């Protein structure tokens, strides 16, 4: 008889554990995953829109290439302390 009561209590606690801990956590993980996917998709769409805008602006308004600037180089010597 005591084994039956023990098993009944164990089944009750497993039921409480599953439906009070495991199920809510799995639902939370699912909602967080969906939110992250939506944010990633929105960022990708925004990046694609920015790329198309920059490409269209770049192609419609070409800038002439400037001649390369010749830099002046200065030689130097290391001074050693005594």
mmCIF file of the N, C-alpha and C atoms, coordinates in Angstrom:
data_MODEL
# 
_entry.id   MODEL 
# 
loop_
_atom_site.group_PDB 
_atom_site.id 
_atom_site.type_symbol 
_atom_site.label_atom_id 
_atom_site.label_alt_id 
_atom_site.label_comp_id 
_atom_site.label_asym_id 
_atom_site.label_entity_id 
_atom_site.label_seq_id 
_atom_site.pdbx_PDB_ins_code 
_atom_site.Cartn_x 
_atom_site.Cartn_y 
_atom_site.Cartn_z 
_atom_site.occupancy 
_atom_site.B_iso_or_equiv 
_atom_site.pdbx_formal_charge 
_atom_site.auth_seq_id 
_atom_site.auth_comp_id 
_atom_site.auth_asym_id 
_atom_site.auth_atom_id 
_atom_site.pdbx_PDB_model_num 
ATOM 1   N N  . UNK A 1 1  ? 0.826  -1.191 0.000   1.00 0.00 ? 1  UNK A N  1 
ATOM 2   C CA . UNK A 1 1  ? 0.000  0.000  0.000   1.00 0.00 ? 1  UNK A CA 1 
ATOM 3   C C  . UNK A 1 1  ? 0.876  1.263  0.000   1.00 0.00 ? 1  UNK A C  1 
ATOM 4   N N  . UNK A 1 2  ? 1.992  1.213  0.720   1.00 0.00 ? 2  UNK A N  1 
ATOM 5   C CA . UNK A 1 2  ? 2.861  2.389  0.786   1.00 0.00 ? 2  UNK A CA 1 
ATOM 6   C C  . UNK A 1 2  ? 3.531  2.651  -0.570  1.00 0.00 ? 2  UNK A C  1 
ATOM 7   N N  . UNK A 1 3  ? 3.817  1.563  -1.325  1.00 0.00 ? 3  UNK A N  1 
ATOM 8   C CA . UNK A 1 3  ? 4.397  1.750  -2.646  1.00 0.00 ? 3  UNK A CA 1 
ATOM 9   C C  . UNK A 1 3  ? 3.420  2.465  -3.564  1.00 0.00 ? 3  UNK A C  1 
ATOM 10  N N  . UNK A 1 4  ? 2.152  2.140  -3.477  1.00 0.00 ? 4  UNK A N  1 
ATOM 11  C CA . UNK A 1 4  ? 1.129  2.763  -4.305  1.00 0.00 ? 4  UNK A CA 1 
ATOM 12  C C  . UNK A 1 4  ? 1.031  4.256  -3.991  1.00 0.00 ? 4  UNK A C  1 
ATOM 13  N N  . UNK A 1 5  ? 1.066  4.608  -2.719  1.00 0.00 ? 5  UNK A N  1 
ATOM 14  C CA . UNK A 1 5  ? 1.016  6.028  -2.325  1.00 0.00 ? 5  UNK A CA 1 
ATOM 15  C C  . UNK A 1 5  ? 2.279  6.745  -2.807  1.00 0.00 ? 5  UNK A C  1 
ATOM 16  N N  . UNK A 1 6  ? 3.421  6.092  -2.655  1.00 0.00 ? 6  UNK A N  1 
ATOM 17  C CA . UNK A 1 6  ? 4.685  6.686  -3.108  1.00 0.00 ? 6  UNK A CA 1 
ATOM 18  C C  . UNK A 1 6  ? 4.668  6.947  -4.611  1.00 0.00 ? 6  UNK A C  1 
ATOM 19  N N  . UNK A 1 7  ? 4.237  5.949  -5.395  1.00 0.00 ? 7  UNK A N  1 
ATOM 20  C CA . UNK A 1 7  ? 4.165  6.130  -6.837  1.00 0.00 ? 7  UNK A CA 1 
ATOM 21  C C  . UNK A 1 7  ? 3.144  7.195  -7.222  1.00 0.00 ? 7  UNK A C  1 
ATOM 22  N N  . UNK A 1 8  ? 2.053  7.265  -6.519  1.00 0.00 ? 8  UNK A N  1 
ATOM 23  C CA . UNK A 1 8  ? 1.055  8.300  -6.789  1.00 0.00 ? 8  UNK A CA 1 
ATOM 24  C C  . UNK A 1 8  ? 1.620  9.692  -6.556  1.00 0.00 ? 8  UNK A C  1 
ATOM 25  N N  . UNK A 1 9  ? 2.352  9.855  -5.463  1.00 0.00 ? 9  UNK A N  1 
ATOM 26  C CA . UNK A 1 9  ? 2.972  11.153 -5.156  1.00 0.00 ? 9  UNK A CA 1 
ATOM 27  C C  . UNK A 1 9  ? 4.033  11.496 -6.204  1.00 0.00 ? 9  UNK A C  1 
ATOM 28  N N  . UNK A 1 10 ? 4.832  10.511 -6.620  1.00 0.00 ? 10 UNK A N  1 
ATOM 29  C CA . UNK A 1 10 ? 5.855  10.756 -7.631  1.00 0.00 ? 10 UNK A CA 1 
ATOM 30  C C  . UNK A 1 10 ? 5.223  11.164 -8.962  1.00 0.00 ? 10 UNK A C  1 
ATOM 31  N N  . UNK A 1 11 ? 4.147  10.495 -9.354  1.00 0.00 ? 11 UNK A N  1 
ATOM 32  C CA . UNK A 1 11 ? 3.458  10.846 -10.584 1.00 0.00 ? 11 UNK A CA 1 
ATOM 33  C C  . UNK A 1 11 ? 2.887  12.259 -10.495 1.00 0.00 ? 11 UNK A C  1 
ATOM 34  N N  . UNK A 1 12 ? 2.337  12.621 -9.329  1.00 0.00 ? 12 UNK A N  1 
ATOM 35  C CA . UNK A 1 12 ? 1.788  13.963 -9.134  1.00 0.00 ? 12 UNK A CA 1 
ATOM 36  C C  . UNK A 1 12 ? 2.893  15.016 -9.280  1.00 0.00 ? 12 UNK A C  1 
ATOM 37  N N  . UNK A 1 13 ? 4.054  14.791 -8.651  1.00 0.00 ? 13 UNK A N  1 
ATOM 38  C CA . UNK A 1 13 ? 5.143  15.762 -8.733  1.00 0.00 ? 13 UNK A CA 1 
ATOM 39  C C  . UNK A 1 13 ? 5.719  15.848 -10.151 1.00 0.00 ? 13 UNK A C  1 
ATOM 40  N N  . UNK A 1 14 ? 5.806  14.728 -10.851 1.00 0.00 ? 14 UNK A N  1 
ATOM 41  C CA . UNK A 1 14 ? 6.259  14.769 -12.236 1.00 0.00 ? 14 UNK A CA 1 
ATOM 42  C C  . UNK A 1 14 ? 5.280  15.552 -13.104 1.00 0.00 ? 14 UNK A C  1 
ATOM 43  N N  . UNK A 1 15 ? 3.989  15.354 -12.876 1.00 0.00 ? 15 UNK A N  1 
ATOM 44  C CA . UNK A 1 15 ? 2.962  16.100 -13.608 1.00 0.00 ? 15 UNK A CA 1 
ATOM 45  C C  . UNK A 1 15 ? 3.113  17.599 -13.351 1.00 0.00 ? 15 UNK A C  1 
ATOM 46  N N  . UNK A 1 16 ? 3.271  17.988 -12.097 1.00 0.00 ? 16 UNK A N  1 
ATOM 47  C CA . UNK A 1 16 ? 3.432  19.399 -11.735 1.00 0.00 ? 16 UNK A CA 1 
ATOM 48  C C  . UNK A 1 16 ? 4.719  19.966 -12.355 1.00 0.00 ? 16 UNK A C  1 
ATOM 49  N N  . UNK A 1 17 ? 5.785  19.180 -12.314 1.00 0.00 ? 17 UNK A N  1 
ATOM 50  C CA . UNK A 1 17 ? 7.052  19.636 -12.884 1.00 0.00 ? 17 UNK A CA 1 
ATOM 51  C C  . UNK A 1 17 ? 6.913  19.867 -14.383 1.00 0.00 ? 17 UNK A C  1 
ATOM 52  N N  . UNK A 1 18 ? 6.312  18.925 -15.067 1.00 0.00 ? 18 UNK A N  1 
ATOM 53  C CA . UNK A 1 18 ? 6.188  19.036 -16.520 1.00 0.00 ? 18 UNK A CA 1 
ATOM 54  C C  . UNK A 1 18 ? 5.315  20.220 -16.911 1.00 0.00 ? 18 UNK A C  1 
ATOM 55  N N  . UNK A 1 19 ? 4.169  20.378 -16.283 1.00 0.00 ? 19 UNK A N  1 
ATOM 56  C CA . UNK A 1 19 ? 3.241  21.415 -16.720 1.00 0.00 ? 19 UNK A CA 1 
ATOM 57  C C  . UNK A 1 19 ? 3.494  22.782 -16.075 1.00 0.00 ? 19 UNK A C  1 
ATOM 58  N N  . UNK A 1 20 ? 4.328  22.857 -15.048 1.00 0.00 ? 20 UNK A N  1 
ATOM 59  C CA . UNK A 1 20 ? 4.642  24.160 -14.450 1.00 0.00 ? 20 UNK A CA 1 
ATOM 60  C C  . UNK A 1 20 ? 6.035  24.666 -14.817 1.00 0.00 ? 20 UNK A C  1 
ATOM 61  N N  . UNK A 1 21 ? 6.891  23.782 -15.315 1.00 0.00 ? 21 UNK A N  1 
ATOM 62  C CA . UNK A 1 21 ? 8.255  24.201 -15.635 1.00 0.00 ? 21 UNK A CA 1 
ATOM 63  C C  . UNK A 1 21 ? 8.578  23.950 -17.106 1.00 0.00 ? 21 UNK A C  1 
ATOM 64  N N  . UNK A 1 22 ? 8.443  22.722 -17.546 1.00 0.00 ? 22 UNK A N  1 
ATOM 65  C CA . UNK A 1 22 ? 8.907  22.344 -18.879 1.00 0.00 ? 22 UNK A CA 1 
ATOM 66  C C  . UNK A 1 22 ? 8.075  23.006 -19.973 1.00 0.00 ? 22 UNK A C  1 
ATOM 67  N N  . UNK A 1 23 ? 6.767  22.957 -19.869 1.00 0.00 ? 23 UNK A N  1 
ATOM 68  C CA . UNK A 1 23 ? 5.905  23.521 -20.920 1.00 0.00 ? 23 UNK A CA 1 
ATOM 69  C C  . UNK A 1 23 ? 6.068  25.040 -21.025 1.00 0.00 ? 23 UNK A C  1 
ATOM 70  N N  . UNK A 1 24 ? 6.038  25.796 -19.917 1.00 0.00 ? 24 UNK A N  1 
ATOM 71  C CA . UNK A 1 24 ? 6.252  27.251 -20.060 1.00 0.00 ? 24 UNK A CA 1 
ATOM 72  C C  . UNK A 1 24 ? 7.631  27.615 -20.617 1.00 0.00 ? 24 UNK A C  1 
ATOM 73  N N  . UNK A 1 25 ? 8.654  26.875 -20.232 1.00 0.00 ? 25 UNK A N  1 
ATOM 74  C CA . UNK A 1 25 ? 9.991  27.171 -20.747 1.00 0.00 ? 25 UNK A CA 1 
ATOM 75  C C  . UNK A 1 25 ? 10.049 26.913 -22.250 1.00 0.00 ? 25 UNK A C  1 
ATOM 76  N N  . UNK A 1 26 ? 9.442  25.822 -22.698 1.00 0.00 ? 26 UNK A N  1 
ATOM 77  C CA . UNK A 1 26 ? 9.463  25.536 -24.135 1.00 0.00 ? 26 UNK A CA 1 
ATOM 78  C C  . UNK A 1 26 ? 8.674  26.580 -24.916 1.00 0.00 ? 26 UNK A C  1 
ATOM 79  N N  . UNK A 1 27 ? 7.567  27.061 -24.341 1.00 0.00 ? 27 UNK A N  1 
ATOM 80  C CA . UNK A 1 27 ? 6.814  28.126 -25.007 1.00 0.00 ? 27 UNK A CA 1 
ATOM 81  C C  . UNK A 1 27 ? 7.625  29.415 -25.063 1.00 0.00 ? 27 UNK A C  1 
ATOM 82  N N  . UNK A 1 28 ? 8.325  29.725 -23.987 1.00 0.00 ? 28 UNK A N  1 
ATOM 83  C CA . UNK A 1 28 ? 9.168  30.924 -23.960 1.00 0.00 ? 28 UNK A CA 1 
ATOM 84  C C  . UNK A 1 28 ? 10.279 30.847 -24.971 1.00 0.00 ? 28 UNK A C  1 
ATOM 85  N N  . UNK A 1 29 ? 10.918 29.699 -25.088 1.00 0.00 ? 29 UNK A N  1 
ATOM 86  C CA . UNK A 1 29 ? 11.993 29.519 -26.063 1.00 0.00 ? 29 UNK A CA 1 
ATOM 87  C C  . UNK A 1 29 ? 11.442 29.689 -27.475 1.00 0.00 ? 29 UNK A C  1 
ATOM 88  N N  . UNK A 1 30 ? 10.266 29.169 -27.715 1.00 0.00 ? 30 UNK A N  1 
ATOM 89  C CA . UNK A 1 30 ? 9.662  29.278 -29.048 1.00 0.00 ? 30 UNK A CA 1 
ATOM 90  C C  . UNK A 1 30 ? 9.382  30.740 -29.398 1.00 0.00 ? 30 UNK A C  1 
ATOM 91  N N  . UNK A 1 31 ? 8.829  31.514 -28.447 1.00 0.00 ? 31 UNK A N  1 
ATOM 92  C CA . UNK A 1 31 ? 8.528  32.918 -28.736 1.00 0.00 ? 31 UNK A CA 1 
ATOM 93  C C  . UNK A 1 31 ? 9.811  33.733 -28.931 1.00 0.00 ? 31 UNK A C  1 
ATOM 94  N N  . UNK A 1 32 ? 10.838 33.439 -28.139 1.00 0.00 ? 32 UNK A N  1 
ATOM 95  C CA . UNK A 1 32 ? 12.110 34.156 -28.302 1.00 0.00 ? 32 UNK A CA 1 
ATOM 96  C C  . UNK A 1 32 ? 12.716 33.830 -29.660 1.00 0.00 ? 32 UNK A C  1 
ATOM 97  N N  . UNK A 1 33 ? 12.649 32.580 -30.069 1.00 0.00 ? 33 UNK A N  1 
ATOM 98  C CA . UNK A 1 33 ? 13.193 32.183 -31.373 1.00 0.00 ? 33 UNK A CA 1 
ATOM 99  C C  . UNK A 1 33 ? 12.450 32.897 -32.501 1.00 0.00 ? 33 UNK A C  1 
ATOM 100 N N  . UNK A 1 34 ? 11.130 32.971 -32.406 1.00 0.00 ? 34 UNK A N  1 
ATOM 101 C CA . UNK A 1 34 ? 10.351 33.666 -33.439 1.00 0.00 ? 34 UNK A CA 1 
ATOM 102 C C  . UNK A 1 34 ? 10.699 35.149 -33.486 1.00 0.00 ? 34 UNK A C  1 
ATOM 103 N N  . UNK A 1 35 ? 10.851 35.764 -32.316 1.00 0.00 ? 35 UNK A N  1 
ATOM 104 C CA . UNK A 1 35 ? 11.202 37.183 -32.260 1.00 0.00 ? 35 UNK A CA 1 
ATOM 105 C C  . UNK A 1 35 ? 12.575 37.425 -32.887 1.00 0.00 ? 35 UNK A C  1 
ATOM 106 N N  . UNK A 1 36 ? 13.528 36.552 -32.601 1.00 0.00 ? 36 UNK A N  1 
ATOM 107 C CA . UNK A 1 36 ? 14.864 36.701 -33.173 1.00 0.00 ? 36 UNK A CA 1 
ATOM 108 C C  . UNK A 1 36 ? 14.830 36.527 -34.693 1.00 0.00 ? 36 UNK A C  1 
ATOM 109 N N  . UNK A 1 37 ? 14.048 35.589 -35.179 1.00 0.00 ? 37 UNK A N  1 
ATOM 110 C CA . UNK A 1 37 ? 13.933 35.401 -36.631 1.00 0.00 ? 37 UNK A CA 1 
ATOM 111 C C  . UNK A 1 37 ? 13.302 36.619 -37.292 1.00 0.00 ? 37 UNK A C  1 
ATOM 112 N N  . UNK A 1 38 ? 12.287 37.199 -36.658 1.00 0.00 ? 38 UNK A N  1 
ATOM 113 C CA . UNK A 1 38 ? 11.651 38.394 -37.214 1.00 0.00 ? 38 UNK A CA 1 
ATOM 114 C C  . UNK A 1 38 ? 12.635 39.558 -37.248 1.00 0.00 ? 38 UNK A C  1 
ATOM 115 N N  . UNK A 1 39 ? 13.412 39.719 -36.173 1.00 0.00 ? 39 UNK A N  1 
ATOM 116 C CA . UNK A 1 39 ? 14.396 40.802 -36.129 1.00 0.00 ? 39 UNK A CA 1 
ATOM 117 C C  . UNK A 1 39 ? 15.468 40.598 -37.187 1.00 0.00 ? 39 UNK A C  1 
ATOM 118 N N  . UNK A 1 40 ? 15.917 39.351 -37.376 1.00 0.00 ? 40 UNK A N  1 
ATOM 119 C CA . UNK A 1 40 ? 16.929 39.066 -38.381 1.00 0.00 ? 40 UNK A CA 1 
ATOM 120 C C  . UNK A 1 40 ? 16.391 39.344 -39.782 1.00 0.00 ? 40 UNK A C  1 
ATOM 121 N N  . UNK A 1 41 ? 15.144 38.946 -40.035 1.00 0.00 ? 41 UNK A N  1 
ATOM 122 C CA . UNK A 1 41 ? 14.549 39.195 -41.346 1.00 0.00 ? 41 UNK A CA 1 
ATOM 123 C C  . UNK A 1 41 ? 14.388 40.691 -41.606 1.00 0.00 ? 41 UNK A C  1 
ATOM 124 N N  . UNK A 1 42 ? 13.976 41.432 -40.572 1.00 0.00 ? 42 UNK A N  1 
ATOM 125 C CA . UNK A 1 42 ? 13.811 42.877 -40.730 1.00 0.00 ? 42 UNK A CA 1 
ATOM 126 C C  . UNK A 1 42 ? 15.157 43.542 -40.993 1.00 0.00 ? 42 UNK A C  1 
ATOM 127 N N  . UNK A 1 43 ? 16.204 43.098 -40.305 1.00 0.00 ? 43 UNK A N  1 
ATOM 128 C CA . UNK A 1 43 ? 17.535 43.673 -40.518 1.00 0.00 ? 43 UNK A CA 1 
ATOM 129 C C  . UNK A 1 43 ? 18.042 43.344 -41.913 1.00 0.00 ? 43 UNK A C  1 
ATOM 130 N N  . UNK A 1 44 ? 17.786 42.138 -42.378 1.00 0.00 ? 44 UNK A N  1 
ATOM 131 C CA . UNK A 1 44 ? 18.225 41.761 -43.729 1.00 0.00 ? 44 UNK A CA 1 
ATOM 132 C C  . UNK A 1 44 ? 17.490 42.579 -44.779 1.00 0.00 ? 44 UNK A C  1 
ATOM 133 N N  . UNK A 1 45 ? 16.194 42.781 -44.555 1.00 0.00 ? 45 UNK A N  1 
ATOM 134 C CA . UNK A 1 45 ? 15.416 43.575 -45.509 1.00 0.00 ? 45 UNK A CA 1 
ATOM 135 C C  . UNK A 1 45 ? 15.903 45.023 -45.515 1.00 0.00 ? 45 UNK A C  1 
ATOM 136 N N  . UNK A 1 46 ? 16.194 45.567 -44.335 1.00 0.00 ? 46 UNK A N  1 
ATOM 137 C CA . UNK A 1 46 ? 16.670 46.942 -44.244 1.00 0.00 ? 46 UNK A CA 1 
ATOM 138 C C  . UNK A 1 46 ? 18.042 47.069 -44.915 1.00 0.00 ? 46 UNK A C  1 
ATOM 139 N N  . UNK A 1 47 ? 18.898 46.069 -44.726 1.00 0.00 ? 47 UNK A N  1 
ATOM 140 C CA . UNK A 1 47 ? 20.215 46.095 -45.356 1.00 0.00 ? 47 UNK A CA 1 
ATOM 141 C C  . UNK A 1 47 ? 20.087 46.013 -46.870 1.00 0.00 ? 47 UNK A C  1 
ATOM 142 N N  . UNK A 1 48 ? 19.180 45.181 -47.354 1.00 0.00 ? 48 UNK A N  1 
ATOM 143 C CA . UNK A 1 48 ? 18.982 45.056 -48.796 1.00 0.00 ? 48 UNK A CA 1 
ATOM 144 C C  . UNK A 1 48 ? 18.464 46.374 -49.379 1.00 0.00 ? 48 UNK A C  1 
ATOM 145 N N  . UNK A 1 49 ? 17.543 47.027 -48.667 1.00 0.00 ? 49 UNK A N  1 
ATOM 146 C CA . UNK A 1 49 ? 17.037 48.315 -49.135 1.00 0.00 ? 49 UNK A CA 1 
ATOM 147 C C  . UNK A 1 49 ? 18.143 49.363 -49.149 1.00 0.00 ? 49 UNK A C  1 
ATOM 148 N N  . UNK A 1 50 ? 18.997 49.359 -48.142 1.00 0.00 ? 50 UNK A N  1 
ATOM 149 C CA . UNK A 1 50 ? 20.099 50.324 -48.092 1.00 0.00 ? 50 UNK A CA 1 
ATOM 150 C C  . UNK A 1 50 ? 21.083 50.067 -49.227 1.00 0.00 ? 50 UNK A C  1 
ATOM 151 N N  . UNK A 1 51 ? 21.336 48.803 -49.519 1.00 0.00 ? 51 UNK A N  1 
ATOM 152 C CA . UNK A 1 51 ? 22.266 48.476 -50.611 1.00 0.00 ? 51 UNK A CA 1 
ATOM 153 C C  . UNK A 1 51 ? 21.702 48.908 -51.953 1.00 0.00 ? 51 UNK A C  1 
ATOM 154 N N  . UNK A 1 52 ? 20.421 48.699 -52.182 1.00 0.00 ? 52 UNK A N  1 
ATOM 155 C CA . UNK A 1 52 ? 19.845 49.092 -53.472 1.00 0.00 ? 52 UNK A CA 1 
ATOM 156 C C  . UNK A 1 52 ? 19.817 50.611 -53.599 1.00 0.00 ? 52 UNK A C  1 
ATOM 157 N N  . UNK A 1 53 ? 19.548 51.318 -52.497 1.00 0.00 ? 53 UNK A N  1 
ATOM 158 C CA . UNK A 1 53 ? 19.553 52.782 -52.548 1.00 0.00 ? 53 UNK A CA 1 
ATOM 159 C C  . UNK A 1 53 ? 20.958 53.304 -52.808 1.00 0.00 ? 53 UNK A C  1 
ATOM 160 N N  . UNK A 1 54 ? 21.971 52.751 -52.156 1.00 0.00 ? 54 UNK A N  1 
ATOM 161 C CA . UNK A 1 54 ? 23.336 53.237 -52.353 1.00 0.00 ? 54 UNK A CA 1 
ATOM 162 C C  . UNK A 1 54 ? 23.830 52.894 -53.753 1.00 0.00 ? 54 UNK A C  1 
ATOM 163 N N  . UNK A 1 55 ? 23.443 51.736 -54.281 1.00 0.00 ? 55 UNK A N  1 
ATOM 164 C CA . UNK A 1 55 ? 23.848 51.374 -55.637 1.00 0.00 ? 55 UNK A CA 1 
ATOM 165 C C  . UNK A 1 55 ? 23.189 52.279 -56.661 1.00 0.00 ? 55 UNK A C  1 
ATOM 166 N N  . UNK A 1 56 ? 21.925 52.589 -56.477 1.00 0.00 ? 56 UNK A N  1 
ATOM 167 C CA . UNK A 1 56 ? 21.245 53.452 -57.441 1.00 0.00 ? 56 UNK A CA 1 
ATOM 168 C C  . UNK A 1 56 ? 21.783 54.878 -57.362 1.00 0.00 ? 56 UNK A C  1 
ATOM 169 N N  . UNK A 1 57 ? 22.112 55.350 -56.172 1.00 0.00 ? 57 UNK A N  1 
ATOM 170 C CA . UNK A 1 57 ? 22.687 56.685 -56.019 1.00 0.00 ? 57 UNK A CA 1 
ATOM 171 C C  . UNK A 1 57 ? 24.080 56.729 -56.621 1.00 0.00 ? 57 UNK A C  1 
ATOM 172 N N  . UNK A 1 58 ? 24.853 55.695 -56.400 1.00 0.00 ? 58 UNK A N  1 
ATOM 173 C CA . UNK A 1 58 ? 26.206 55.655 -56.915 1.00 0.00 ? 58 UNK A CA 1 
ATOM 174 C C  . UNK A 1 58 ? 26.203 55.612 -58.439 1.00 0.00 ? 58 UNK A C  1 
ATOM 175 N N  . UNK A 1 59 ? 25.321 54.852 -59.034 1.00 0.00 ? 59 UNK A N  1 
ATOM 176 C CA . UNK A 1 59 ? 25.294 54.709 -60.491 1.00 0.00 ? 59 UNK A CA 1 
ATOM 177 C C  . UNK A 1 59 ? 24.707 55.937 -61.178 1.00 0.00 ? 59 UNK A C  1 
ATOM 178 N N  . UNK A 1 60 ? 23.794 56.644 -60.550 1.00 0.00 ? 60 UNK A N  1 
ATOM 179 C CA . UNK A 1 60 ? 23.156 57.769 -61.210 1.00 0.00 ? 60 UNK A CA 1 
ATOM 180 C C  . UNK A 1 60 ? 23.989 59.045 -61.127 1.00 0.00 ? 60 UNK A C  1 
ATOM 181 N N  . UNK A 1 61 ? 24.928 59.126 -60.203 1.00 0.00 ? 61 UNK A N  1 
ATOM 182 C CA . UNK A 1 61 ? 25.712 60.332 -60.000 1.00 0.00 ? 61 UNK A CA 1 
ATOM 183 C C  . UNK A 1 61 ? 27.203 59.992 -59.961 1.00 0.00 ? 61 UNK A C  1 
ATOM 184 N N  . UNK A 1 62 ? 27.798 59.590 -61.085 1.00 0.00 ? 62 UNK A N  1 
ATOM 185 C CA . UNK A 1 62 ? 29.201 59.185 -61.035 1.00 0.00 ? 62 UNK A CA 1 
ATOM 186 C C  . UNK A 1 62 ? 30.112 60.392 -60.788 1.00 0.00 ? 62 UNK A C  1 
ATOM 187 N N  . UNK A 1 63 ? 31.148 60.196 -59.983 1.00 0.00 ? 63 UNK A N  1 
ATOM 188 C CA . UNK A 1 63 ? 32.095 61.262 -59.680 1.00 0.00 ? 63 UNK A CA 1 
ATOM 189 C C  . UNK A 1 63 ? 33.362 61.022 -60.488 1.00 0.00 ? 63 UNK A C  1 
ATOM 190 N N  . UNK A 1 64 ? 33.947 62.102 -61.016 1.00 0.00 ? 64 UNK A N  1 
ATOM 191 C CA . UNK A 1 64 ? 35.188 61.913 -61.771 1.00 0.00 ? 64 UNK A CA 1 
ATOM 192 C C  . UNK A 1 64 ? 36.321 61.496 -60.839 1.00 0.00 ? 64 UNK A C  1 
ATOM 193 N N  . UNK A 1 65 ? 37.199 60.691 -61.350 1.00 0.00 ? 65 UNK A N  1 
ATOM 194 C CA . UNK A 1 65 ? 38.327 60.218 -60.548 1.00 0.00 ? 65 UNK A CA 1 
ATOM 195 C C  . UNK A 1 65 ? 39.346 61.346 -60.413 1.00 0.00 ? 65 UNK A C  1 
ATOM 196 N N  . UNK A 1 66 ? 39.794 61.601 -59.194 1.00 0.00 ? 66 UNK A N  1 
ATOM 197 C CA . UNK A 1 66 ? 40.781 62.656 -58.978 1.00 0.00 ? 66 UNK A CA 1 
ATOM 198 C C  . UNK A 1 66 ? 42.175 62.083 -59.205 1.00 0.00 ? 66 UNK A C  1 
ATOM 199 N N  . UNK A 1 67 ? 43.101 62.909 -59.671 1.00 0.00 ? 67 UNK A N  1 
ATOM 200 C CA . UNK A 1 67 ? 44.457 62.407 -59.905 1.00 0.00 ? 67 UNK A CA 1 
ATOM 201 C C  . UNK A 1 67 ? 45.106 62.061 -58.564 1.00 0.00 ? 67 UNK A C  1 
ATOM 202 N N  . UNK A 1 68 ? 45.980 61.087 -58.546 1.00 0.00 ? 68 UNK A N  1 
ATOM 203 C CA . UNK A 1 68 ? 46.618 60.700 -57.286 1.00 0.00 ? 68 UNK A CA 1 
ATOM 204 C C  . UNK A 1 68 ? 47.518 61.817 -56.766 1.00 0.00 ? 68 UNK A C  1 
ATOM 205 N N  . UNK A 1 69 ? 47.536 62.001 -55.484 1.00 0.00 ? 69 UNK A N  1 
ATOM 206 C CA . UNK A 1 69 ? 48.351 63.043 -54.862 1.00 0.00 ? 69 UNK A CA 1 
ATOM 207 C C  . UNK A 1 69 ? 49.711 62.445 -54.529 1.00 0.00 ? 69 UNK A C  1 
ATOM 208 N N  . UNK A 1 70 ? 50.756 63.153 -54.976 1.00 0.00 ? 70 UNK A N  1 
ATOM 209 C CA . UNK A 1 70 ? 52.086 62.657 -54.672 1.00 0.00 ? 70 UNK A CA 1 
ATOM 210 C C  . UNK A 1 70 ? 52.501 63.212 -53.323 1.00 0.00 ? 70 UNK A C  1 
ATOM 211 N N  . UNK A 1 71 ? 52.839 62.310 -52.431 1.00 0.00 ? 71 UNK A N  1 
ATOM 212 C CA . UNK A 1 71 ? 53.205 62.706 -51.075 1.00 0.00 ? 71 UNK A CA 1 
ATOM 213 C C  . UNK A 1 71 ? 54.699 62.995 -50.994 1.00 0.00 ? 71 UNK A C  1 
ATOM 214 N N  . UNK A 1 72 ? 55.037 63.837 -50.062 1.00 0.00 ? 72 UNK A N  1 
ATOM 215 C CA . UNK A 1 72 ? 56.429 64.177 -49.836 1.00 0.00 ? 72 UNK A CA 1 
ATOM 216 C C  . UNK A 1 72 ? 56.931 63.307 -48.686 1.00 0.00 ? 72 UNK A C  1 
ATOM 217 N N  . UNK A 1 73 ? 58.020 62.608 -48.915 1.00 0.00 ? 73 UNK A N  1 
ATOM 218 C CA . UNK A 1 73 ? 58.556 61.711 -47.899 1.00 0.00 ? 73 UNK A CA 1 
ATOM 219 C C  . UNK A 1 73 ? 59.767 62.347 -47.257 1.00 0.00 ? 73 UNK A C  1 
ATOM 220 N N  . UNK A 1 74 ? 59.868 62.161 -45.939 1.00 0.00 ? 74 UNK A N  1 
ATOM 221 C CA . UNK A 1 74 ? 60.981 62.727 -45.196 1.00 0.00 ? 74 UNK A CA 1 
ATOM 222 C C  . UNK A 1 74 ? 61.789 61.581 -44.603 1.00 0.00 ? 74 UNK A C  1 
ATOM 223 N N  . UNK A 1 75 ? 63.097 61.578 -44.842 1.00 0.00 ? 75 UNK A N  1 
ATOM 224 C CA . UNK A 1 75 ? 63.957 60.559 -44.235 1.00 0.00 ? 75 UNK A CA 1 
ATOM 225 C C  . UNK A 1 75 ? 64.264 60.976 -42.804 1.00 0.00 ? 75 UNK A C  1 
ATOM 226 N N  . UNK A 1 76 ? 64.435 60.000 -41.952 1.00 0.00 ? 76 UNK A N  1 
ATOM 227 C CA . UNK A 1 76 ? 64.798 60.306 -40.589 1.00 0.00 ? 76 UNK A CA 1 
ATOM 228 C C  . UNK A 1 76 ? 65.806 59.297 -40.087 1.00 0.00 ? 76 UNK A C  1 
ATOM 229 N N  . UNK A 1 77 ? 66.522 59.688 -39.071 1.00 0.00 ? 77 UNK A N  1 
ATOM 230 C CA . UNK A 1 77 ? 67.512 58.812 -38.465 1.00 0.00 ? 77 UNK A CA 1 
ATOM 231 C C  . UNK A 1 77 ? 67.161 58.633 -37.003 1.00 0.00 ? 77 UNK A C  1 
ATOM 232 N N  . UNK A 1 78 ? 67.448 57.431 -36.529 1.00 0.00 ? 78 UNK A N  1 
ATOM 233 C CA . UNK A 1 78 ? 67.180 57.181 -35.129 1.00 0.00 ? 78 UNK A CA 1 
ATOM 234 C C  . UNK A 1 78 ? 68.342 57.749 -34.311 1.00 0.00 ? 78 UNK A C  1 
ATOM 235 N N  . UNK A 1 79 ? 67.967 58.367 -33.192 1.00 0.00 ? 79 UNK A N  1 
ATOM 236 C CA . UNK A 1 79 ? 68.972 58.946 -32.312 1.00 0.00 ? 79 UNK A CA 1 
ATOM 237 C C  . UNK A 1 79 ? 69.060 58.023 -31.115 1.00 0.00 ? 79 UNK A C  1 
ATOM 238 N N  . UNK A 1 80 ? 70.256 57.525 -30.862 1.00 0.00 ? 80 UNK A N  1 
ATOM 239 C CA . UNK A 1 80 ? 70.468 56.617 -29.733 1.00 0.00 ? 80 UNK A CA 1 
ATOM 240 C C  . UNK A 1 80 ? 70.934 57.408 -28.534 1.00 0.00 ? 80 UNK A C  1 
ATOM 241 N N  . UNK A 1 81 ? 70.355 57.062 -27.394 1.00 0.00 ? 81 UNK A N  1 
ATOM 242 C CA . UNK A 1 81 ? 70.767 57.735 -26.163 1.00 0.00 ? 81 UNK A CA 1 
ATOM 243 C C  . UNK A 1 81 ? 72.006 57.044 -25.614 1.00 0.00 ? 81 UNK A C  1 
ATOM 244 N N  . UNK A 1 82 ? 72.878 57.821 -25.068 1.00 0.00 ? 82 UNK A N  1 
ATOM 245 C CA . UNK A 1 82 ? 74.119 57.268 -24.509 1.00 0.00 ? 82 UNK A CA 1 
ATOM 246 C C  . UNK A 1 82 ? 73.966 56.897 -23.065 1.00 0.00 ? 82 UNK A C  1 
# 
